[in-house]
Amino acid sequence: MFYNASITKRLQNSKKLGVQVVAEGIETHEQLEFLKNVGCDYIQGYIYSKPLPVPEFEEWENLR
């Protein structure tokens, strides 16, 4: 993918600065694996769940 080098460089620079990184909008296993492999700190998106109201989120969280 054309954006891999750019994302990798940004993550490396963030690590040098001591900044944690959140990747938003992740939808595919390919994206998830790439981000895990380059050391992304946090990942969120439809890969885990659609946006949920608080009560549904709490229920979802308790099932994990």
N, C-alpha and C positions, 0 to 999 in steps of 0.2 A: 504494500500500500504506500502511496506517495507521502502520506503524512507521518509515517513511522519515525523517520529521522528527526523531524521537527518536534514531535512529542517527546521522543527520547531525550533530545537536547534540553528541552524545557524542564523535564523531570530532573535531569542531572544538575542543571543550574539551580533548581529549587532545593535540591538536597544540599548543595554547597552553601546555600543561604540559610539552611535550617528550617525551611518552609515545608509544611505538609501539603500534599496535593490531593484534591478531590476531582475525580473524573465524573462528569454528569452526563446523563442521556445515553448510557451504555445499554445496547439492545442485543448484541450478538455474543456468542461464546468466543468468536475470534477476537473481538474487541476486548473482552474480559481477560482472556489468556495473554494477549499482548500487554495490557496494562499491568497485570500481575508480574509478568516477566521483566518489565522495565522498572518495577518498584513503586508503582502508584500506591499512595497511602490509603485512600478511600475510593470506593467505586459505588455509584448509585445509578439507578435507571430501571427500565422495564425488564432488564435481565433478571432482576430480583422480584419486582412487583410494580404494578401500576400505582399511581398516586392514590392514597387512601385517607379517608377521614380518620381522626384520632382514635375513635373506638375500634374501628376495623384494623388500624395499624397495631394497636395494643393486642388485639386478638391474634393477628398474624405473628407478631413478635413472640407471643406466648407459645405458639405452635412450633417454633423453631427449636 
